[in-house]
């Protein structure tokens, strides 16, 4: 049958007279530790302590083989009951509810047909909330094959701490092989991360969710500028299908949507749970090893993900349906005259900053002996990181006024972006270039420290 094809090989268990959903290469088991057994019990004891999720259900009458093999009315009635839930009304009902209350409602409604998506970062808070409800729960994770060693170590610690088995999903070996053979191991640095994420994350997630009716994520509104500002605590999943197939067949729960990151960390420290040791090294948002790096004080946590790309593209595709189409940074389009436009007002407006046109910056590129150096920012007015450095860049321009160094800006989004990428080393906004007096090639500012002193030190070192 179709649901069996979509799931990963594992043994079947009986639940509600149906086959329970299966995800991952690991057997479906429940995080229930019998009274008296410590959470850190030896492996043998821990394995015996785990029970199938259906063991938590009330005893039911045996079902004959013939009855189990044919459609029965109660199944359709149950599916209709789930589909009939008004989730917009439920969102209103849960306004002001704590993450624990939201988690409890999710596990109560879906039982073994819901699972927590665990990424190895702050998502451990979700597992802690699930444990505190006292209900059985399942956890799955996407192993892309390129995670940090510290993330794999956390997986092991979490399993031992909670006495659970994480259900791992892996990418299809043939798809990874085709990608690497055709484009190399690091093609994402050149043509964007979406293709690699699609193979290693999105498709495995799709297979996992086809075995569920609901899933639980750690999305928060404060995680990503412009993409997650309108996340509800519960919704019909806008991107993926669940066990029953078709639009609306999967429910997505986001218990910590309204929680600030600092409050998540207060909770984790209070509960003394295992966390990824990379956090202590400056990593906040943690993904695959080649695509994640630490962030500096004052930087947003998502700046450490796919840092070579535009600031507004910090999504891998797992939650693309939650991108806020209205609240995100305005998208650049083309007006009737063919010129780039956006609703965001222009920035870096100062008499000390020269506004370069395309011919102007092309002329700067051609000159071999410039009368004076030029410091130039490549920007997009809708970019939150450009907006964040506006004050320091204007102050720098005023400090350098009359010093023999010109300070300029060039709007590099829209139709100018391909040119900026090909000729001006643009990878993400903002990009800062210094055109020295006697060399043709501009020098790219290598740091993400955009305060006045750091930028001034860069300029002075190359004057």
Beta strands, then each sheet from edge to edge (+ up, - down):
strand 1: 14-15
strand 2: 18-19
strand 3: 114-117
strand 4: 139-143
strand 5: 167-170
strand 6: 214-216
strand 7: 234-236
strand 8: 251-253
strand 9: 333-334
strand 10: 340-341
strand 11: 354-355
strand 12: 373-379
strand 13: 405-411
strand 14: 431-435
strand 15: 443-444
sheet 1: 1+ 2-
sheet 2: 5+ 4+ 3+ 6+ 8+ 7-
sheet 3: 9+ 10-
sheet 4: 11+ 13+ 12+ 14- 15+
end
